[in-house]
Amino acid sequence: MKSDVQIAAEAKLRPIAAIAAKLGIPNKYIECYGDHKAKVRIDILKTLKQKKNAKYIVVTGITPTHLGEGKTVTTVGLSMALNRLKKKTCACLRQPSMGPFFGVKGGGVGGGYSQVAPEDDINLHLTGDIHAVTQAHNLAASFLDNHLYRGNKLNIALDKIYWRRVMDVNDRSLRNIRISLGGGEAGIERDTGFDITAASEIMAILALSESIPDMRKRLGRIIVALSKNSKAVTCEDLKAAGSMAAILTDAINPNLVQTIENTPVFIHTGPFANITHGNSSILADRMALGLCDHVVTEAGFGADCGFEKFINIKCRASGLKPSCAVLVASVRALKIHSGMLKMVVGKPLGKELSAEHLDALEMGFPNLEKQIENVRLHGVPCVVAINRFATDTDREIELLRRKALEFGAFSCAVSDVHKRGSLGGIELAKAVIDACSANSSFNYLYPLDMPIEKKIETIAMKVYGAKGVHFEKCAEDNIKLYKKLGFSDLPICMAKTHLSLSHDPKAKGSPRDFILPVRDVKPSIGAGFLYALCGKILTMPSLPSKPVGEHIDIDAKGRLKYV
């Protein structure tokens, strides 16, 4: 099979204006960035109403491995297959961060014959939204430090500053730093650090905002620090929120691109799912639902991460309800979840993983069972998509299909969209159409008036399978403070590893009887949630020993090449 780069190079892309016209978007709402990408102004939403029978499909997955299980490939391939079946469809995806692109993961546009284009632009700057978030975030940090230097009239406690700086790369050396060394004209010397831009509260705000005025209000509510008498200090207090909003006025407009089969794709915002809520923007989804009959969106990582947050954070904010969920599973990932077989990042699969191993597959099924359960906890029909790889055998596929139905999936279909594009997704697309017509009983996992501790315990015990939660003193103290400040009725965003249902990335399968450690709870009041830090979760990733970026270069025309 040809490489992703070769396949993308051979694709016959249409002018983005033609893709917009195909969706029914008038030219006055389009701002083109070259031939194959554009912004669609959110003014169009005033002319659109969500179609009564529009189907809202969310793609999630089992607990991923370092191999990647193909959620983006499935999202892209499914949207193309639905179009092939004459269902007017587009996909909604997050914008990839350059941190993972140059680090471990590589690109975030799918692969094989289910890719989004122009892939180089999407993986790098696209239309500059991530840079706008970075600048708005760091402007607030600059205002904060200037306020401290100019006399600190808000009486900010130096040891209660939440707001760090951000950048869109992986860099462990910036996790913890000391700034303004020497004080005086250099500013107020203090400890701080950097997070990755995808973890910024502003990225979450951009994804959850319903309009420019809503975004402006949310930016003003961001808590950057506490005063010495434990009063919240906001971006509004710093008089920074207006300038931050000005930086983001273009970034709030979703980006329109296309698949290599010319299916429209909205790419907008890129919050990480293991740190923040892990879903693309509400505005892109609303736009798509007003223009199409079927909309396929993707929630980051497994059903315990992005999907849980899709329901309990994003759907709460938007009021939208999914018609069905597609849970992506692969034979090789389930073998790894057995604990019997190992893989090494950056090295070819071992013979054991490539060969038929029904016992290992059987022992990995508890993860599949739990993630199907996590979808069904929210009353959403679950279609399991078996993302087929060349090493999978017919007996392994059939066993996986049978077990998925046994575990309560509405249906199970083999997806071969990586190898065959839309033609490889017809079985899955038909299964999704059927599931979207099925009876459902959508519900949230917890009521908002439940105490903060109980909401965290509910997620830990019902979704992760924990026996209980241990709140460290810092977390307990902050929960008491947030109750006092009136933040009790917010949803919870759990920050934990994506590589396990538990807080321990080495715990594969479906761990049981563990205690989830919550070391801190922090406020994201602008985004509209509290987030709990579980275990050793990091908000600034690091580069691996052999970064993907070592193999990236450009040719004589400035196009990316992989060496």
Secondary structure, 3 states (H helix, E strand, C coil): CCCHHHHHHHCCCCCHHHHHHHHCCCHHHEEECCCCCEEECHHHHHHCCCCCCCEEEEEEECCCCCCCCCHHHHHHHHHHHHHHCCCCEEEEECCCCHHHHHCCCCCCCEECCEEEECHHHHHCCCCCHHHHHHHHHHHHHHHHHHHHHCCCCCCEEEEEECCCEEECCCCHHHCCEEECCCCHHHCCCEEECEEEHHHCHHHHHHHHCCCHHHHHHHHHHCEEEEECCCCEEECCCCCCHHHHHHHCCCCCCCEEEEECCCCEEEECCCCCCCCCCCECCHHHHHHHHHHCCEEEEEECCCHHHHHHHHHHHHHHHHCCCCCEEEEEECHHHHHHHCCCCCCCCCCCCCHHHHCCCHHHHHHHHHHHHHHHHHHHCCCCCEEEEEECCCCCCHHHHHHHHHHHHHCCCCEEEEECHHHHHHHHHHHHHHHHHHHHCCCCCCCCCCCCCCCHHHHHHHHHHHHHCCCEEEECHHHHHHHHHHHHHCCCCCCEEEECCCCCCCCCCCCCCCCCCCEEEEEEEEEECCCCEEEEEECCCCCCCCCCCCCHHHHEEECCCCCEEEC
